[in-house]
Amino acid sequence: MPHIIVKMYPGRSLEQKQEFALKITDEAVKILGCSADSVSVAIEEIEQENWKYQVYYPDIEEKKDKLYKKPGYSF
């Protein structure tokens, strides 16, 4: 606990993704009071042309009740 899934456009380097995962882990530990060993982070790269149907509609639009930070865009 917790397992964090981040979806983003491709194009970030392996080093950027590793640093991002470490920073997310650090913040989870601080805020949630869990150990770093209990945190896992996955990054899924979604092509821009697929974002609307693979991310926006199923993960944002259809799960508004679970969204704690809404994007500043819509389709």
C-alpha positions as CSV (number, residue, x, y, z in Angstrom):
1,M,0.0,0.0,0.0
2,P,-0.1,2.2,-2.0
3,H,0.4,1.3,-5.6
4,I,0.5,4.4,-7.8
5,I,-0.1,4.3,-11.5
6,V,0.9,7.4,-13.5
7,K,-0.2,7.7,-17.2
8,M,1.7,10.1,-19.4
9,Y,2.7,10.8,-23.0
10,P,5.8,9.1,-24.1
11,G,9.1,11.0,-24.4
12,R,10.5,11.2,-20.9
13,S,13.9,9.6,-20.3
14,L,14.4,6.6,-18.0
15,E,16.2,8.9,-15.6
16,Q,13.2,11.3,-15.5
17,K,10.8,8.5,-14.8
18,Q,13.0,7.0,-12.1
19,E,13.4,10.4,-10.4
20,F,9.6,11.0,-10.7
21,A,8.9,7.6,-9.1
22,L,11.4,8.3,-6.2
23,K,9.8,11.8,-5.5
24,I,6.3,10.3,-5.6
25,T,7.5,7.6,-3.2
26,D,9.1,10.2,-0.9
27,E,5.8,12.2,-0.7
28,A,3.7,9.1,-0.2
29,V,5.9,8.2,2.8
30,K,5.6,11.7,4.3
31,I,1.9,12.2,3.7
32,L,0.5,8.7,4.2
33,G,2.9,7.6,7.0
34,C,3.8,4.3,5.2
35,S,7.3,2.9,4.6
36,A,9.0,3.3,1.2
37,D,9.1,-0.5,0.9
38,S,5.3,-0.6,0.8
39,V,5.1,1.9,-2.1
40,S,5.1,0.8,-5.8
41,V,5.0,3.2,-8.8
42,A,4.1,2.2,-12.3
43,I,4.3,4.5,-15.4
44,E,2.2,3.8,-18.4
45,E,3.0,5.7,-21.6
46,I,-0.1,6.5,-23.7
47,E,0.3,8.0,-27.1
48,Q,-1.3,11.5,-27.5
49,E,-3.8,10.3,-30.1
50,N,-5.0,7.6,-27.7
51,W,-5.3,9.7,-24.6
52,K,-9.0,10.6,-25.0
53,Y,-10.2,7.0,-25.2
54,Q,-7.6,5.2,-23.1
55,V,-7.3,7.8,-20.3
56,Y,-9.7,10.7,-20.3
57,Y,-13.0,8.9,-20.7
58,P,-12.3,5.8,-18.6
59,D,-10.1,7.2,-15.9
60,I,-11.2,10.9,-15.6
61,E,-14.7,11.4,-17.0
62,E,-16.2,8.1,-15.8
63,K,-14.5,8.2,-12.4
64,K,-15.1,11.8,-11.3
65,D,-16.1,10.6,-7.8
66,K,-12.6,9.2,-7.3
67,L,-10.7,12.1,-8.8
68,Y,-8.9,14.4,-6.3
69,K,-7.2,16.7,-8.8
70,K,-9.1,17.4,-12.0
71,P,-7.3,18.4,-15.2
72,G,-7.6,21.8,-16.7
73,Y,-8.7,20.4,-20.1
74,S,-11.7,18.5,-21.5
75,F,-12.7,16.8,-24.7
